[in-house]
Amino acid sequence: MKSHRALIVLAMVAFAAAVAAQSNSNRVAVVNGQAITQDELNKKAASDLKNLDTRRLQNEASMAHDKQEILQKALEEIVAEKLIEADAAKEKKTKEQLLEAEVDSNVETPSPEEVEAFYTTNKDRIPIPKEQALPQVKQYLTERSRSQYREMLITRLKKEFAFKSYLEPLRAEIATAGFPTIGPATAPVTIVEFSDFECPYCGGLFPTIKQVEKNFPETVRIVFRQFPLASIHPHAQKSAEAALCANDQHKFWEFHDSMFANQKELSIADLKQRAADLKLDTQAFNQCLDSGRQTAAIQTDIQEGARNGVTGTPALFINGRLLSGNQPYAEIKEMIDDELQRKQTAK
């Protein structure tokens, strides 16, 4: 009996020692005899660690985009060189003679008035004194003219010599199912927009996206994903939640348009009033907004955006191709047209 009790005591001691050892291995500090554990530390740092992971994802995506841009630039340089060689041979000229005839002879030397006007418009961004800046402005305008004529030459030669690129642009795979969508599901071009309802640049892009909707009603669909920049836009998070609460009642796009039409009224009271004005079930909307139940969905959007290179808003993915910032309609249309052409060529 005594030996049996002794074994029990030894087992209890061993168990206690094991628990103590495990507890000690999990602690990162001791203050006044109280242990601070790794779990406590992780919980305290959770928000900053999440932000760090977001930056890691953004950096990885940025490196991939930079690599693609380097390859694309190198390809364009090789293609231009070969096109100029081919056309020079066809015209029985040297490359230098061809460039002189097609580019250099057309370059426009800016007048003093044009140089002065450019300096006046951009002087806030020019860090050197005016007398030093004017010769550099003249050189910049001259080189810009040269680049434009060279680009016109290369564009013409690409058509004449049947240029075709097989270098696929970098494409992100971004989920679209279940997110607010406008446009036909069968559209050959999908634009996924990551946006922030309080962001002024997103507000600037809003009418441009409306123009895309109007001009490509059958060929483009638009999917909206949330990317509130809460650190600089205090109303962005709740505005994103409000949009998803409205989406629960199938009024996402009405709420979306209303917020972008008036970005100065995005307080919680404003959002609730907007829901009433749009004739939503205000009790359900208010409960949804106050509960914060859309937070996880928004965080998922942010992580997916970050993983694919979104560092600010607005960010568009046109068939997976990233186009950042408040881009003009012409830039967006050019990429849409390119995607439509690629689809046509692939048939």
Buried (B, 14 or more C-beta within 10 A) or exposed (E): EEEEEEEEEEEEEEEEEEEEEEEEEBBEEEEEEEEBBEEBBEEEEEEEEEEEEBEEBBEEBEEBBEEBEEEBEEEEEEBBEEBBEEBBEEEEBEEEEBBEEBBEEBBEEBEEEBBBEBBEEEEEEBEEEEEEBBEEBBEBBBEEBBEBBBEEBBEEBBEEEEEEEEEEBBBBEBEBEEBBBBBEEEBBBBBBBBBBBBBEBBBBBBEBBEEBBEEBEEBBBBBBBBBBBBEEBEBBBBBBBBBBBBBBBEBBBBBBEBBBEEBEBBEBEBBBEBBEEBEBEBEEBBEBBEEEBBEEBBEEBBBBBBBBBBBBBBBBBBBBBBBBBBBEBEEBBBBBEBBBEBEEEEE
